[in-house]
Amino acid sequence: MAGTTTAAGRGRLRHRVSAVTRENVAGWLFVAPVVIILGLFMLLPILMALWVSLTSWNGQGSPFQAGVPFVGADNYTRLFTQEGLARQDFMTSIRNNIYYVAIVVPTQTVLALGLAMIVNSRLLKGKSFFRAAFFFPSVTSSVAISVVFLFIFANSGAVTNLLGLFGIDGPQWFSDSRGTLHLLLGALGLVDPGSPPAALTSGGPFGLSWWDWLSGPSVAMTTIIMLVVWTTSGTFMLMFLAALQDIPVTLEEASMLDGAGRWQRFRHVTLPLLKPTLFLVLTLGLISTWQVFDQIYVMSQGDPAKTTLTPAYLSYRTAFRSFDYGSGTAISFVLFSIIVVMTLIQRWVMRERRS
């Protein structure tokens, strides 16, 4: 009797193991097409590009043929440690992109949240119209909007003429390479932009002086920033709007009964519940701003005086115009590393803290 029971138990165990095995095989069969496609069109090209970044391939023939010189990490060290134009251009692009990220990400996030709260208000009439109006720039081609901005901010464009009505002589928007922080300090009489302090021009990290690092975004880059904030806030507005509509009305009513004011309700009720959406918006904003390319390509191509040069555009220019595919690919992998590190830091900062 005991032997019969043991045999039955072993049979049930084999049946369960067999069922689990069949489920695993079926699962892998279902995901196999996606895994194969991602491997062929994503993972394999990344590995191929990594190899190219370790060579000095000039685009002639195949990068995997025997005659392509292997330079190891030289393409990377030139960006950080070796004196020369390559490091200067790369660090200039990093400086420009840091200011770009520091202004665009907070501005578009705050603007998107504000717009979402406006169109989510129960007192607002014509909500559908305003939602569509705020979201419309996000679905319009960035290239088309960039061309329109070139006409609007031209020397004889609408913005310059509008400022002229108030007696303001506007700058040459896309030809002005002056840093906005330099202009601000000069307007306040703290420094003379034409002759900066020697302590700020005598040295600095990575081949750029402290005066260069502290220039702020140029007037041309500031114009591009205004365009990007206007065109991206609508998408993030919809994300915040969806999150706001998921917040139970009873929570807001309970906080009002407890005597909480509008700011207290926003700070202690609304904002904590929006934290997952806020993390998503900030992450997407960081990734897109570090990868900015199309507006730079259409509106400035890195000019004037390389003040709108970004790592993404520099990678393209180095590879496809200078035919230095190894250095161009190395720049793209450094940019990828920056995005990953920034995302991990942001995730650590916004993590749930247990008391």
C-alpha angles and dihedrals in degrees: 000000000000091000091052091051092049092050091050090050091051089049092053090047091051089048092052092047090048091050092050090048091051090049091050092049091047091049093051091047090054094049095038095091092053092045091050093047093048090046094051099040103030116018097038095049090048091053090046091050090049089056091048090053088060093054138060094236113166098197096263114128121331122336088220098059121111097252097062109109115239111219101171114206094347092107089057098043090052088062095054114018111022120084113236148088093292093062093040093053093045094049090046089054091048091051091050092048093048091058090043092053094042091056104032101046098052093038097050092043094052092042092048092049091048093050091047092053091048096052090042092056115115090217095059117102122208094027094165092056094050093045091052092044094051093044097044097085090055094061095044118097110270090216092054092048091047091055090049090051090052089060095042094051096039119124089262095031131123096267094051092047091048091052089048090060087064093046093256118139102215122211126252090265103203095030099050112100096177115124116243093224090052090051091048093050090047092049090052090050093239096122139004108241089206093057110024122190113285091230090065097045101044098074148350143158125293097007098303124105122239087248089060093047091049096048096103122216114321121246088256092052090047089057090052089048091056089052094049095047090051094049099043103042093077094062093050089045089063091051092052091043092055090049093048091052090054092058109102113246089220091069092057092045091050091051090050090052088052089057099254115159126224094269092045091051090050094047100041103029113021102036097049090051090050093054096103091049091045090053090050093049093048092047094050090044093052093048095047095045094050089049097048109147117131097063091047092048094050102036109034115350089217096310148156098064090328091291092132095042112127131187093249093053092041089054090052094046094047094049104036102029104030091033091227096133095167094059093040092053091046089056090053092052091049088051089050090052091050091052092049093048093047091049092050091049091050091049090051092049093049096041121128109266117210116216 
